Amino acid sequence: MPNKPHAVDSTFHALADPTRCAVVRALSQGNATVSDLARPFDMALPSFTQHLGVLENAGLIVSWREGRSRVCALNAGALRDAEDWMATARREWEARMDRFETHIHKMKKESSDD
């Protein structure tokens, strides 16, 4: 598995919340200001910015000031790290299941040979 377990843990923790997932989906369409991102949610701006902080601490988004606004952008590299982790885990489990299936077929063959 990739050598970034902490980064992947942070990514999955950040994406475990529906609000943060929605923010990531919105940013997949392009950069947006904090105000634009917060608009669809029924929560106070300080609560919403806490969600952005979790995403930023996990490395999923970056933000910067443009004039009086804070703009956010998706960091696709962090998502790729999680995708790589999942692909590796999937390959490992598929290999285990293939070995298990081979074992079951062998056991059935041995029991039918008796």
trRosetta pair geometry for C-beta under 8 A, 3 or more apart (Angstrom, degrees):
i j d omega theta_ij theta_ji phi_ij phi_ji
1 5 7.5 62 117 -77 127 90
1 85 6.1 44 -164 -135 104 74
1 88 4.8 147 -110 117 65 147
1 89 6.9 35 -103 -60 116 75
1 92 7.9 -37 -62 -30 94 141
2 8 7.4 129 73 -46 112 130
2 81 6.4 -142 103 -157 161 80
2 84 5.2 61 -34 114 137 123
2 85 5.7 -86 31 -77 110 77
2 88 6.7 -175 -14 -10 76 152
4 7 4.0 -27 167 37 109 121
4 8 5.8 115 107 -23 86 91
4 81 5.5 -48 80 -167 148 130
4 85 7.6 -104 70 -66 92 118
5 8 5.7 -60 -146 41 33 109
5 9 6.1 38 155 -23 68 104
6 9 5.6 -50 -147 34 32 114
6 10 6.4 32 154 -18 64 105
7 10 5.8 -55 -151 37 30 111
7 11 6.4 34 150 -23 64 105
7 58 7.7 112 -160 -171 59 67
7 59 6.4 -22 -147 32 100 143
7 78 6.9 -134 176 -137 109 86
7 81 5.7 -28 119 133 127 155
8 11 5.4 -49 -147 33 35 116
8 12 6.4 29 157 -14 67 103
8 81 6.2 -134 -77 133 83 102
8 82 5.5 140 -132 -101 82 69
8 85 4.7 79 -121 -51 146 167
9 12 6.1 -59 -149 40 29 104
9 13 6.2 30 153 -20 65 109
10 13 5.6 -54 -144 38 30 113
10 14 6.2 30 157 -19 65 107
10 57 6.9 -123 -165 119 128 83
10 58 3.9 180 146 -124 102 83
10 59 7.0 77 104 17 133 94
11 14 5.9 -58 -150 37 27 109
11 15 6.2 11 158 -7 65 113
11 58 5.4 138 -83 175 45 120
11 59 7.4 -50 -76 60 89 94
11 60 6.3 126 -123 -68 79 108
11 78 5.8 176 -97 165 118 100
11 79 7.4 157 -152 -95 133 44
11 81 6.9 177 -38 84 155 105
11 82 4.5 -136 123 -69 153 126
12 15 5.8 -61 -139 46 31 103
12 16 6.3 51 154 -46 64 97
12 82 6.8 152 -56 -131 78 124
13 16 5.7 -43 -155 6 30 119
13 54 7.6 -118 119 -176 96 114
13 58 6.9 -166 67 -94 93 130
14 17 7.2 -66 179 25 37 101
14 20 5.4 -137 169 159 73 152
14 54 5.1 165 -118 141 89 97
14 55 5.3 120 -168 -97 131 54
14 57 7.8 176 -81 69 123 83
14 58 3.9 -90 -33 -11 144 163
14 60 5.6 -164 112 -7 155 141
15 20 6.3 -132 -105 107 33 113
15 21 5.6 75 -157 -84 72 87
15 24 6.9 -15 -107 -4 92 156
15 60 7.6 149 -57 -93 91 157
15 82 7.8 80 -3 -147 147 169
16 20 7.8 30 54 55 46 128
17 20 4.3 71 74 14 103 108
17 21 6.8 -172 89 -11 51 85
17 51 6.8 -136 107 -131 146 105
17 54 7.5 56 22 94 141 156
18 21 5.5 -53 -144 37 34 114
18 22 6.3 37 156 -22 66 104
19 22 5.7 -56 -154 34 30 112
19 23 6.6 32 149 -20 64 103
19 41 6.2 55 -135 -115 110 140
19 43 7.7 -5 -119 7 149 148
19 48 7.6 -132 174 -125 136 71
19 51 5.1 -79 114 -125 121 156
20 23 5.5 -47 -149 32 37 114
20 24 6.5 39 152 -18 65 101
20 51 5.2 -154 -76 -171 85 103
20 54 6.3 -67 -98 86 142 121
20 55 5.5 177 -150 -66 107 106
21 24 5.7 -53 -151 36 34 111
21 25 6.4 36 150 -19 66 104
22 25 5.5 -50 -148 36 34 114
22 26 6.3 36 152 -21 65 104
22 40 7.3 -122 156 88 137 134
22 41 7.7 143 90 -71 144 108
23 26 5.6 -52 -148 35 32 112
23 27 6.3 25 155 -13 66 108
23 37 5.6 45 -129 -169 93 121
23 51 6.5 154 -20 133 149 120
23 52 7.0 -156 -161 -89 162 72
23 55 6.3 -101 97 -56 137 160
23 61 7.4 -54 136 -49 116 149
23 72 7.8 -30 179 120 110 155
24 27 5.8 -58 -145 42 30 107
24 28 6.5 43 151 -33 63 99
24 55 7.0 -169 -65 -132 91 131
24 60 6.3 -52 -100 164 113 130
24 61 7.5 -134 -97 -56 72 107
24 74 6.6 91 -149 -114 67 111
24 79 7.8 133 -166 -81 128 125
25 28 5.6 -47 -154 19 32 117
25 29 7.8 30 149 -17 57 97
26 29 6.2 -58 -174 26 40 110
26 32 6.2 -39 141 8 110 156
26 37 5.9 147 100 -123 150 82
27 30 7.3 -116 -161 75 44 21
27 31 7.1 23 -144 -107 83 32
27 32 6.3 -120 -95 18 70 106
27 37 7.5 6 -58 -103 91 122
27 61 6.3 -117 -109 -108 176 114
27 72 6.1 -78 -101 119 127 103
27 73 6.4 141 -164 -157 117 28
27 74 4.0 145 130 -52 116 98
28 74 5.9 56 -78 -48 51 163
29 32 8.0 43 75 -44 95 118
31 71 5.5 24 171 176 117 109
31 72 6.6 171 -155 84 72 44
31 73 4.5 -30 -101 -88 94 88
32 36 4.4 -119 -177 86 105 126
32 37 5.0 125 110 -55 126 90
32 71 7.1 170 94 -151 21 70
32 72 6.0 -19 66 57 70 91
33 36 4.7 96 55 7 80 101
33 37 7.0 -149 93 -3 42 87
33 69 4.5 -54 -130 -175 125 126
33 70 6.6 111 -157 72 73 50
33 71 5.5 -51 -94 -97 60 62
33 72 7.4 115 -141 11 14 81
34 37 5.7 -58 -147 40 31 110
34 38 6.0 27 157 -19 67 112
34 45 7.7 75 143 -156 114 103
34 48 7.6 131 -179 118 94 117
34 49 6.6 18 -159 -95 134 92
34 52 6.6 -36 -122 -63 102 164
34 63 7.5 41 -62 -141 102 138
34 69 7.2 -176 24 -170 86 79
34 70 4.6 28 -17 72 120 104
34 71 7.8 -115 -22 -83 71 20
34 72 6.5 97 -73 -22 66 112
35 38 5.9 -60 -142 38 26 108
35 39 6.7 50 155 -49 61 93
35 69 6.9 -81 7 -133 112 103
36 39 5.9 -32 -156 -5 31 120
37 48 7.5 156 109 169 95 125
37 52 7.4 96 103 -82 149 118
37 72 6.3 4 -35 38 150 136
38 41 5.8 -80 -165 44 54 107
38 43 7.7 -109 -159 68 94 86
38 45 5.9 21 -158 -114 163 75
38 48 4.4 78 -118 149 106 167
38 49 7.9 -23 -81 -52 128 69
41 48 5.9 141 79 -100 142 118
43 47 4.4 -99 162 84 118 130
43 48 5.3 144 90 -55 112 88
44 47 4.8 92 63 7 82 104
44 48 7.1 -153 96 -6 42 88
45 48 5.4 -56 -144 39 36 113
45 49 6.2 35 158 -20 69 104
46 49 5.8 -53 -143 37 31 109
46 50 6.8 42 153 -27 61 97
47 50 5.7 -48 -160 23 35 115
47 51 7.3 36 145 -17 61 97
48 51 5.7 -49 -163 28 42 113
48 52 6.8 40 143 -16 68 101
49 52 5.1 -45 -149 36 46 116
49 53 6.4 56 148 -26 67 98
50 53 5.4 -48 -152 30 35 118
50 54 6.8 39 150 -20 64 97
51 54 5.8 -49 -154 30 35 111
51 55 6.6 32 149 -14 65 105
52 55 5.6 -56 -150 40 36 111
52 56 6.0 33 153 -19 69 108
52 61 6.9 -73 -157 75 77 144
52 63 7.0 41 170 -44 123 147
52 72 6.6 -110 -143 -92 120 144
53 56 5.7 -55 -141 40 30 108
53 57 6.0 31 158 -19 66 107
54 57 5.9 -54 -144 38 27 110
54 58 6.3 23 156 -14 62 110
55 58 5.9 -61 -149 40 28 108
55 60 4.6 -82 -168 67 80 114
55 61 4.5 30 133 15 114 113
56 59 7.6 46 180 -73 33 21
56 60 7.4 -92 -75 53 24 71
56 61 5.3 -61 -81 75 66 86
56 62 6.9 102 -130 -105 91 31
56 63 6.2 -55 -97 3 132 106
58 78 6.7 108 132 -175 83 148
59 75 5.7 -93 160 85 69 151
59 77 7.8 -66 152 86 114 95
59 78 4.3 162 112 -89 97 135
60 74 7.1 -41 162 -148 71 68
60 75 5.8 -179 -179 48 20 98
60 78 4.8 -125 -92 91 51 147
60 79 6.9 75 -133 -54 86 82
61 72 5.1 2 177 -171 130 106
61 73 6.5 153 -158 77 78 38
61 74 5.9 -51 -104 -106 76 38
61 75 6.0 -168 -98 -2 17 92
62 72 7.2 156 81 -152 39 58
62 73 5.4 -17 60 61 87 91
62 75 5.5 93 -21 -59 95 108
63 70 5.4 24 174 172 121 102
63 71 6.4 167 -151 84 71 43
63 72 4.6 -29 -94 -95 95 70
63 73 7.4 165 -86 16 45 68
64 70 7.2 172 88 -152 22 66
64 71 5.9 -19 63 58 73 92
65 69 7.2 148 -155 84 58 43
65 70 5.8 -41 -96 -99 60 65
65 71 7.6 133 -126 14 12 81
66 69 5.3 -19 68 69 84 94
66 70 7.8 140 22 -113 72 17
66 71 5.1 31 3 -16 119 123
74 79 7.5 -1 174 -17 111 129
75 78 4.8 57 102 2 106 109
75 79 7.6 156 97 -7 61 85
76 79 5.4 -57 -157 39 48 112
76 80 6.2 53 146 -25 75 102
77 80 5.4 -52 -148 33 35 114
77 81 6.6 41 152 -24 65 98
78 81 5.7 -45 -153 27 35 114
78 82 6.9 31 150 -13 63 102
79 82 5.7 -54 -153 38 38 109
79 83 6.2 40 148 -21 68 107
80 83 5.3 -53 -144 39 34 115
80 84 6.2 39 154 -23 67 102
81 84 5.7 -51 -148 34 29 112
81 85 6.5 32 151 -20 62 104
82 85 5.5 -51 -149 34 34 115
82 86 6.4 32 153 -17 66 104
83 86 5.8 -54 -148 38 31 109
83 87 6.3 32 153 -21 65 106
84 87 5.7 -54 -146 36 31 112
84 88 6.4 31 155 -18 65 105
85 88 5.9 -57 -151 36 29 110
85 89 6.3 27 153 -16 64 108
86 89 5.6 -55 -145 39 33 111
86 90 6.1 37 154 -23 66 105
87 90 5.6 -51 -146 34 30 113
87 91 6.5 31 154 -19 63 103
88 91 5.8 -53 -150 34 31 110
88 92 6.5 31 152 -18 64 106
89 92 5.7 -55 -150 36 32 112
89 93 6.3 25 156 -13 67 108
90 93 6.0 -60 -146 41 29 106
90 94 6.1 30 156 -20 66 108
91 94 5.7 -54 -144 37 29 111
91 95 6.3 31 156 -20 64 105
92 95 5.8 -56 -151 35 29 110
92 96 6.5 29 151 -18 64 105
93 96 5.5 -50 -146 36 36 113
93 97 6.2 36 154 -18 67 104
94 97 5.7 -53 -146 38 32 110
94 98 6.3 37 152 -22 64 104
95 98 5.6 -51 -148 34 32 114
95 99 6.5 31 153 -17 64 103
96 99 5.8 -55 -150 37 32 109
96 100 6.3 33 151 -20 66 107
97 100 5.4 -51 -145 37 34 114
97 101 6.2 38 154 -21 66 103
98 101 5.7 -51 -147 35 30 112
98 102 6.5 32 152 -19 63 104
99 102 5.6 -52 -149 36 33 113
99 103 6.3 36 150 -21 65 105
100 103 5.5 -53 -150 35 32 114
100 104 6.4 34 151 -20 65 103
101 104 5.7 -50 -148 33 33 112
101 105 6.5 32 154 -17 64 104
102 105 5.9 -55 -149 37 31 110
102 106 6.3 32 152 -20 64 107
103 106 5.6 -55 -148 36 30 113
103 107 6.3 31 153 -20 65 106
104 107 5.7 -54 -147 36 31 111
104 108 6.3 30 154 -19 65 105
105 108 5.7 -53 -146 37 31 111
105 109 6.2 32 154 -20 65 107
106 109 5.7 -55 -147 36 30 111
106 110 6.3 29 154 -17 65 107
107 110 5.8 -54 -146 38 29 110
107 111 6.3 24 156 -15 64 108
108 111 5.9 -58 -147 39 29 107
108 112 6.2 23 156 -15 65 109
109 112 5.9 -60 -146 40 28 106
109 113 6.3 31 153 -24 64 108
110 113 5.6 -55 -146 33 31 113
110 114 7.0 42 153 -34 61 97
111 114 5.8 -40 -156 12 37 116
